[in-house]
Amino acid sequence: DRVAVPGKSMLVSKSALYEVGGWEEIGRYFADDEVLVQGIMEKGYRLHLGTFAVENVNVSGNLKKFYQRHLRWSQIRWRVVPHVAVLEFFVAPVIFAALRLAAAPSREALAWVAAAMALQLVGDWVMHRAIRGRGLAPAHLWVLLVRPFIVCWLLLRGAFSGHVDWRGNDLWMGPRAKILTE
């Protein structure tokens, strides 16, 4: 029932942009692209899929930037599409297998964790290869195993935290992912 569009890949006419409040209004939201698309659709405009992909290049990064970015995205999803945010827990079966092992330790539960981790590892490796055109270095495979746990933690934290440390600014996220300074 909705369209999800990354803002960096949108092409919008100047008149349509001003009809939904222009950059002054759209810029008040962390989820500026989401607010823009919703506004455009509410005005009766149709959306069309382009014929080329926009490449997203991240030249450098670190664990802190990864953490802040994914926490912010989690907070946005909980405030804009909470029914979708709930479904994200089901993307990583290794989480459920680990919870089962913690609740009732057994060889069978351990086997479920091993199978889920193998499935997660193979799936992530295949996706990484498809997107990047090469496999992940063996020394970095451990990242694929811990990533679901970090993402799960960020998803949980995003549901309850409104604080955002973004580009050196201490901000808060309100309803519809509106940027609040207090």
ChimeraX attribute file (.defattr): number of C-alpha atoms within 10 A of each C-alpha:
attribute: neighborCount
match mode: 1-to-1
recipient: residues
	/A:1	2
	/A:2	9
	/A:3	10
	/A:4	9
	/A:5	13
	/A:6	13
	/A:7	14
	/A:8	10
	/A:9	14
	/A:10	16
	/A:11	11
	/A:12	12
	/A:13	9
	/A:14	9
	/A:15	9
	/A:16	15
	/A:17	18
	/A:18	13
	/A:19	12
	/A:20	20
	/A:21	13
	/A:22	14
	/A:23	12
	/A:24	9
	/A:25	14
	/A:26	20
	/A:27	16
	/A:28	14
	/A:29	20
	/A:30	23
	/A:31	23
	/A:32	20
	/A:33	19
	/A:34	22
	/A:35	22
	/A:36	25
	/A:37	23
	/A:38	15
	/A:39	18
	/A:40	18
	/A:41	15
	/A:42	11
	/A:43	12
	/A:44	8
	/A:45	11
	/A:46	8
	/A:47	13
	/A:48	8
	/A:49	7
	/A:50	10
	/A:51	6
	/A:52	7
	/A:53	7
	/A:54	11
	/A:55	8
	/A:56	8
	/A:57	6
	/A:58	6
	/A:59	5
	/A:60	6
	/A:61	8
	/A:62	7
	/A:63	8
	/A:64	8
	/A:65	13
	/A:66	11
	/A:67	14
	/A:68	16
	/A:69	16
	/A:70	16
	/A:71	25
	/A:72	25
	/A:73	18
	/A:74	24
	/A:75	31
	/A:76	26
	/A:77	21
	/A:78	21
	/A:79	21
	/A:80	18
	/A:81	13
	/A:82	14
	/A:83	11
	/A:84	11
	/A:85	19
	/A:86	14
	/A:87	9
	/A:88	13
	/A:89	16
	/A:90	11
	/A:91	11
	/A:92	18
	/A:93	18
	/A:94	23
	/A:95	18
	/A:96	15
	/A:97	20
	/A:98	20
	/A:99	14
	/A:100	17
	/A:101	18
	/A:102	12
	/A:103	10
	/A:104	12
	/A:105	12
	/A:106	12
	/A:107	10
	/A:108	12
	/A:109	18
	/A:110	17
	/A:111	13
	/A:112	19
	/A:113	21
	/A:114	15
	/A:115	15
	/A:116	19
	/A:117	22
	/A:118	14
	/A:119	15
	/A:120	20
	/A:121	17
	/A:122	13
	/A:123	13
	/A:124	18
	/A:125	18
	/A:126	16
	/A:127	14
	/A:128	14
	/A:129	13
	/A:130	11
	/A:131	10
	/A:132	10
	/A:133	10
	/A:134	12
	/A:135	15
	/A:136	16
	/A:137	8
	/A:138	7
	/A:139	7
	/A:140	9
	/A:141	14
	/A:142	10
	/A:143	12
	/A:144	17
	/A:145	16
	/A:146	12
	/A:147	14
	/A:148	19
	/A:149	15
	/A:150	14
	/A:151	18
	/A:152	18
	/A:153	12
	/A:154	21
	/A:155	23
	/A:156	18
	/A:157	15
	/A:158	23
	/A:159	18
	/A:160	10
	/A:161	15
	/A:162	20
	/A:163	18
	/A:164	22
	/A:165	13
	/A:166	14
	/A:167	9
	/A:168	7
	/A:169	9
	/A:170	12
	/A:171	16
	/A:172	18
	/A:173	21
	/A:174	17
	/A:175	13
	/A:176	19
	/A:177	24
	/A:178	20
	/A:179	19
	/A:180	17
	/A:181	12
	/A:182	8
